[in-house]
Amino acid sequence: VQNALIDDAMASKRQGQTTAALDSLEALIQRYPQSPLRETAEAERMRLLASTHSERAPEAARAYLARYPKGFATADATSILQALQP
């Protein structure tokens, strides 16, 4: 089920269906908080929010950094937050 949620999210993202992609990623994060796929889901969610200029992107970036301070998407999260600096 977890793999299916990630697969659905990535397929939706490729098709430009951001809302559907976010729904699948958020479902994985909520239903399977201990999943080894959670970091990937949170990183993809953060990137999607940033790409749509969502007001939720900074919150997602902060949450990612708090949970995964040395994660593979740390540079992306930092970049999202730096873009907010005047």
Secondary structure, DSSP 8 states (H G I E B T S, - for coil): -HHHHHHHHHHHHHTT-HHHHHHHHHHHHHH-TT-TTHHHHHHHHHHHHHHTT-TTHHHHHHHHHHH-TT-TTHHHHHHHHHTT--
